[in-house]
Amino acid sequence: MTQDRRTFLKTATLVGAAAAASAVAASTSPARAQTAARRGSEKMPRGLTFATLKRDTGYGLGLRTERGILDVVAAEQDFHENAPTTIDAVFRGEGDTDGLQRLIDKAGAGASAAKYFVAADKATFGPCVTNPEKIVCIGLNYRRHAAETGNPVPKMPILFNKFNSALNNHGGTIGVSEEDARNFDYEAELVIVIGRTARSVSETDAPNYIFGYCVGNDFTARDLQSRSSQWMLGKTLDGSGPVGPWLVTADQVDGDNLKIECRVNGNVVQSSNTSDMVFNCKQLVSYVSRYMTLKPGDIIFTGTPEGVISGYPKDKQVWLKAGDKLVTSIEKLGDLEFRLT
């Protein structure tokens, strides 16, 4: 082979490789650019309080107003404002969220307003977030709760999880009599709802990814939780993650300074403030997003304050049982009620 031919083949090979690399880059860079464009770009509504209403055809969006809860599905069917009709659609950015306010105005203006509004005490609720990809939970995130359980204050957030089968709603029930467990405990919790795709966000920027907040209860079977070093079994019983009834947009509340309380059969058993959290809301969102992509509709149970049954001396631990009524209350977010059966 002559030197000229060797040079030609070598050059051709290099050019071909460069062309192939360019082709790969051309095929992948638009996708990367699109991902980068999507990340953190979702528009989040403000100044609204959402609910999920149970309908004959499934779940529909509700909005809390002075007249009652607007049935967005019914109003949209009549007034055609291109408004989203489920909370999932809101998270996905489908429809015109500005249309929600137009629906409130139009539904309340006519003589048939009663057709579109339902009183909160007459409504049948679903979980205020219906389809989170992730349910992330934080352990020992209140200083006084860590102390009552004899644990040190964590140096970094302790993460565990629930699954969608744990989702429950205001007015729901948890069938404890059906479970292979006995030591049932309450855990009043503030829940963060994510509104924009978040990956490795800073603490400073983290509030911009919070859609809003709701009331939750990390209902737990302590005997299952302590069966091994992994907490998951005691945390994932069906219905053990009630949330709602309201999802309040983040501009209306300061998640790091809210009174939080739990009552069992009318008796106050937990009373604290989210200011006692070891890691505040922006720290939690930033930390979790460092290790996984948080997506719109994902939720974070931020931990429970002191007063849980497992924090009592063993001779004073009276576990929850079928027939008990639990109410979790958080300032500005409302009351979440459920019963044990």
C-alpha positions as semicolon CSV with decimal commas, in nm:
position;residue;x (nm);y (nm);z (nm)
1;M;0,000;0,000;0,000
2;T;0,146;0,337;-0,097
3;Q;0,194;0,615;0,155
4;D;-0,062;0,828;-0,032
5;R;-0,328;0,555;-0,004
6;R;-0,251;0,501;0,367
7;T;-0,291;0,872;0,427
8;F;-0,619;0,879;0,233
9;L;-0,771;0,587;0,429
10;K;-0,661;0,727;0,762
11;T;-0,806;1,066;0,677
12;A;-1,129;0,912;0,551
13;T;-1,164;0,706;0,869
14;L;-1,117;1,013;1,088
15;V;-1,362;1,214;0,884
16;G;-1,617;0,930;0,902
17;A;-1,578;0,901;1,277
18;A;-1,620;1,275;1,315
19;A;-1,929;1,267;1,097
20;A;-2,076;0,979;1,300
21;A;-2,004;1,164;1,623
22;S;-2,170;1,472;1,480
23;A;-2,473;1,267;1,381
24;V;-2,504;1,122;1,732
25;A;-2,464;1,466;1,884
26;A;-2,724;1,603;1,646
27;S;-2,968;1,327;1,741
28;T;-2,919;1,361;2,116
29;S;-2,863;1,731;2,170
30;P;-3,223;1,833;2,084
31;A;-3,352;1,585;2,341
32;R;-3,108;1,718;2,597
33;A;-3,201;2,071;2,510
34;Q;-3,569;1,984;2,542
35;T;-3,509;1,822;2,881
36;A;-3,315;2,126;2,995
37;A;-3,592;2,351;2,869
38;R;-3,858;2,149;3,054
39;R;-3,666;2,134;3,377
40;G;-3,802;2,388;3,622
41;S;-4,005;2,568;3,353
42;E;-4,354;2,459;3,459
43;K;-4,592;2,743;3,539
44;M;-4,745;2,722;3,885
45;P;-5,076;2,887;3,978
46;R;-5,089;3,122;4,273
47;G;-5,354;3,242;4,515
48;L;-5,570;2,929;4,484
49;T;-5,678;2,654;4,719
50;F;-5,741;2,323;4,542
51;A;-5,930;2,010;4,640
52;T;-6,011;1,680;4,476
53;L;-6,378;1,586;4,461
54;K;-6,503;1,232;4,413
55;R;-6,744;1,209;4,121
56;D;-6,936;0,921;3,962
57;T;-6,680;0,919;3,681
58;G;-6,371;0,946;3,904
59;Y;-6,184;1,238;4,053
60;G;-6,247;1,601;3,956
61;L;-6,089;1,930;4,052
62;G;-6,239;2,153;4,319
63;L;-6,157;2,510;4,420
64;R;-6,231;2,655;4,762
65;T;-6,420;2,985;4,736
66;E;-6,634;3,205;4,960
67;R;-6,944;3,038;4,813
68;G;-6,815;2,687;4,881
69;I;-6,614;2,445;4,670
70;L;-6,643;2,507;4,298
71;D;-6,698;2,184;4,105
72;V;-6,458;2,270;3,822
73;V;-6,573;1,979;3,605
74;A;-6,938;2,092;3,611
75;A;-6,847;2,457;3,554
76;E;-6,609;2,381;3,268
77;Q;-6,872;2,169;3,096
78;D;-7,106;2,470;3,082
79;F;-6,872;2,768;3,044
80;H;-6,589;2,627;2,829
81;E;-6,293;2,825;2,963
82;N;-6,034;2,559;2,871
83;A;-5,954;2,519;3,240
84;P;-5,789;2,204;3,377
85;T;-6,040;1,972;3,544
86;T;-5,812;1,750;3,757
87;I;-5,519;1,825;3,982
88;D;-5,303;1,604;3,758
89;A;-5,387;1,829;3,464
90;V;-5,282;2,131;3,671
91;F;-4,947;1,968;3,746
92;R;-4,900;1,879;3,380
93;G;-4,973;2,234;3,273
94;E;-5,273;2,131;3,064
95;G;-5,541;2,385;2,991
96;D;-5,550;2,748;3,099
97;T;-5,514;2,789;3,474
98;D;-5,630;3,150;3,440
99;G;-5,957;2,996;3,326
100;L;-6,014;2,871;3,680
101;Q;-6,077;3,223;3,806
102;R;-6,304;3,290;3,511
103;L;-6,503;2,980;3,605
104;I;-6,537;3,103;3,963
105;D;-6,670;3,438;3,838
106;K;-6,911;3,293;3,580
107;A;-7,042;3,013;3,800
108;G;-7,116;3,257;4,081
109;A;-7,280;3,522;3,867
110;G;-7,589;3,338;3,748
111;A;-7,909;3,226;3,913
112;S;-7,796;2,863;3,893
113;A;-7,486;2,910;4,110
114;A;-7,597;2,634;4,346
115;K;-7,541;2,389;4,060
116;Y;-7,167;2,452;4,067
117;F;-7,080;2,496;4,436
118;V;-7,087;2,243;4,717
119;A;-7,047;2,311;5,090
120;A;-6,727;2,173;5,238
121;D;-6,918;1,968;5,496
122;K;-7,125;1,809;5,218
123;A;-6,839;1,733;4,980
124;T;-6,688;1,391;4,923
125;F;-6,314;1,430;4,889
126;G;-6,038;1,236;4,723
127;P;-5,670;1,281;4,809
128;C;-5,575;1,640;4,723
129;V;-5,284;1,494;4,522
130;T;-5,403;1,187;4,335
131;N;-5,110;1,041;4,144
132;P;-4,765;1,132;4,278
133;E;-4,476;0,951;4,115
134;K;-4,289;0,975;4,446
135;I;-4,402;0,990;4,807
136;V;-4,088;1,080;5,002
137;C;-4,097;1,088;5,381
138;I;-3,857;1,240;5,633
139;G;-3,779;1,075;5,968
140;L;-3,697;1,242;6,301
141;N;-3,722;1,592;6,153
142;Y;-3,846;1,767;6,467
143;R;-3,598;1,835;6,745
144;R;-3,836;1,756;7,029
145;H;-3,958;1,442;6,854
146;A;-3,601;1,315;6,821
147;A;-3,553;1,382;7,191
148;E;-3,871;1,199;7,300
149;T;-3,764;0,889;7,106
150;G;-3,412;0,893;7,252
151;N;-3,246;0,962;6,916
152;P;-2,988;1,227;6,832
153;V;-3,088;1,515;6,606
154;P;-3,006;1,392;6,253
155;K;-2,706;1,548;6,077
156;M;-2,880;1,499;5,742
157;P;-3,239;1,416;5,644
158;I;-3,348;1,056;5,699
159;L;-3,544;0,944;5,393
160;F;-3,796;0,664;5,351
161;N;-4,101;0,623;5,130
162;K;-4,465;0,535;5,092
163;F;-4,644;0,418;4,778
164;N;-4,955;0,539;4,597
165;S;-5,157;0,260;4,758
166;A;-5,107;0,444;5,087
167;L;-5,288;0,756;4,962
168;N;-5,605;0,839;5,151
169;N;-5,835;1,138;5,185
170;H;-6,020;1,362;5,422
171;G;-6,318;1,163;5,550
172;G;-6,148;0,835;5,467
173;T;-6,094;0,523;5,673
174;I;-5,797;0,299;5,752
175;G;-5,884;-0,067;5,807
176;V;-5,657;-0,147;6,101
177;S;-5,863;-0,451;6,198
178;E;-5,761;-0,611;5,867
179;E;-5,387;-0,569;5,921
180;D;-5,128;-0,805;6,070
181;A;-5,021;-0,538;6,319
182;R;-5,128;-0,398;6,656
183;N;-4,920;-0,093;6,749
184;F;-5,082;0,181;6,541
185;D;-4,959;0,538;6,584
186;Y;-5,045;0,884;6,448
187;E;-4,797;1,127;6,293
188;A;-4,929;1,473;6,205
189;E;-4,724;1,615;5,918
190;L;-4,687;1,908;5,685
191;V;-4,670;1,786;5,325
192;I;-4,479;1,968;5,051
193;V;-4,620;1,936;4,699
194;I;-4,373;1,983;4,414
195;G;-4,480;2,198;4,118
196;R;-4,179;2,208;3,886
197;T;-3,923;1,950;3,776
198;A;-3,636;1,975;4,024
199;R;-3,290;1,819;4,005
200;S;-2,998;1,940;4,215
201;V;-3,162;2,271;4,300
202;S;-3,003;2,503;4,555
203;E;-3,161;2,587;4,887
204;T;-3,199;2,946;4,768
205;D;-3,389;2,839;4,458
206;A;-3,585;2,551;4,618
207;P;-3,893;2,759;4,714
208;N;-3,949;2,826;4,344
209;Y;-4,020;2,453;4,297
210;I;-4,282;2,422;4,571
211;F;-4,637;2,422;4,432
212;G;-4,796;2,431;4,773
213;Y;-4,867;2,258;5,101
214;C;-5,129;2,029;5,250
215;V;-5,205;1,846;5,572
216;G;-5,092;1,484;5,600
217;N;-5,067;1,204;5,852
218;D;-4,791;0,944;5,828
219;F;-5,001;0,675;5,995
220;T;-4,765;0,401;6,118
221;A;-4,768;0,045;6,248
222;R;-4,481;0,066;6,497
223;D;-4,450;-0,311;6,546
224;L;-4,395;-0,351;6,171
225;Q;-4,167;-0,049;6,155
226;S;-3,933;-0,200;6,417
227;R;-3,937;-0,548;6,268
228;S;-3,612;-0,468;6,085
229;S;-3,374;-0,177;6,040
230;Q;-3,580;-0,065;5,739
231;W;-3,891;0,134;5,830
232;M;-4,085;0,076;5,509
233;L;-4,310;-0,210;5,619
234;G;-4,466;-0,010;5,900
235;K;-4,517;0,294;5,679
236;T;-4,681;0,156;5,367
237;L;-5,009;-0,001;5,477
238;D;-5,301;0,066;5,245
239;G;-5,452;0,405;5,320
240;S;-5,177;0,503;5,565
241;G;-5,099;0,832;5,390
242;P;-5,407;1,056;5,406
243;V;-5,358;1,405;5,258
244;G;-5,589;1,704;5,221
245;P;-5,857;1,814;5,204
246;W;-5,694;2,136;5,076
247;L;-5,387;2,197;4,865
248;V;-5,290;2,559;4,930
249;T;-5,052;2,731;4,689
250;A;-4,717;2,822;4,841
251;D;-4,758;3,199;4,809
252;Q;-5,028;3,192;5,077
253;V;-4,835;3,027;5,362
254;D;-4,492;3,007;5,524
255;G;-4,431;2,633;5,554
256;D;-4,155;2,687;5,810
257;N;-4,379;2,858;6,065
258;L;-4,714;2,686;6,101
259;K;-4,894;2,555;6,408
260;I;-4,950;2,180;6,375
261;E;-5,174;1,961;6,588
262;C;-5,324;1,612;6,608
263;R;-5,635;1,512;6,803
264;V;-5,758;1,161;6,879
265;N;-6,124;1,134;6,973
266;G;-6,119;1,507;7,051
267;N;-5,809;1,496;7,275
268;V;-5,500;1,692;7,169
269;V;-5,206;1,451;7,146
270;Q;-4,961;1,657;6,936
271;S;-4,918;2,034;6,941
272;S;-4,615;2,206;6,795
273;N;-4,494;2,434;6,517
274;T;-4,310;2,354;6,195
275;S;-4,039;2,596;6,312
276;D;-3,913;2,302;6,524
277;M;-3,817;2,111;6,208
278;V;-3,448;2,020;6,192
279;F;-3,444;2,069;5,815
280;N;-3,681;2,330;5,677
281;C;-3,882;2,305;5,356
282;K;-3,625;2,454;5,121
283;Q;-3,350;2,237;5,270
284;L;-3,559;1,924;5,220
285;V;-3,645;2,002;4,857
286;S;-3,282;2,083;4,781
287;Y;-3,149;1,771;4,955
288;V;-3,395;1,526;4,798
289;S;-3,345;1,677;4,451
290;R;-2,973;1,616;4,484
291;Y;-3,035;1,241;4,457
292;M;-3,350;1,207;4,246
293;T;-3,555;1,413;4,004
294;L;-3,862;1,555;4,172
295;K;-4,156;1,601;3,936
296;P;-4,477;1,804;3,950
297;G;-4,718;1,626;4,183
298;D;-4,451;1,451;4,390
299;I;-4,502;1,495;4,765
300;I;-4,273;1,512;5,067
301;F;-4,399;1,426;5,417
302;T;-4,175;1,654;5,624
303;G;-4,175;1,469;5,957
304;T;-4,381;1,467;6,275
305;P;-4,355;1,668;6,598
306;E;-4,339;1,530;6,949
307;G;-4,630;1,355;7,117
308;V;-4,645;1,028;6,926
309;I;-4,744;0,715;7,118
310;S;-4,408;0,551;7,059
311;G;-4,246;0,841;7,246
312;Y;-4,428;0,755;7,570
313;P;-4,286;0,520;7,835
314;K;-4,391;0,165;7,748
315;D;-4,630;0,140;8,042
316;K;-4,821;0,444;7,911
317;Q;-4,842;0,348;7,545
318;V;-5,207;0,305;7,446
319;W;-5,210;0,225;7,077
320;L;-5,478;0,337;6,833
321;K;-5,765;0,099;6,759
322;A;-6,067;0,054;6,536
323;G;-6,328;0,318;6,614
324;D;-6,082;0,598;6,681
325;K;-6,127;0,932;6,502
326;L;-5,816;1,132;6,413
327;V;-5,801;1,499;6,312
328;T;-5,477;1,657;6,195
329;S;-5,478;2,037;6,182
330;I;-5,225;2,279;6,039
331;E;-5,261;2,654;6,056
332;K;-5,390;2,803;5,726
333;L;-5,414;2,456;5,569
334;G;-5,721;2,319;5,746
335;D;-5,827;1,995;5,914
336;L;-5,771;1,642;5,785
337;E;-6,008;1,390;5,939
338;F;-6,016;1,010;5,911
339;R;-6,137;0,711;6,111
340;L;-5,999;0,369;6,193
341;T;-6,210;0,063;6,122
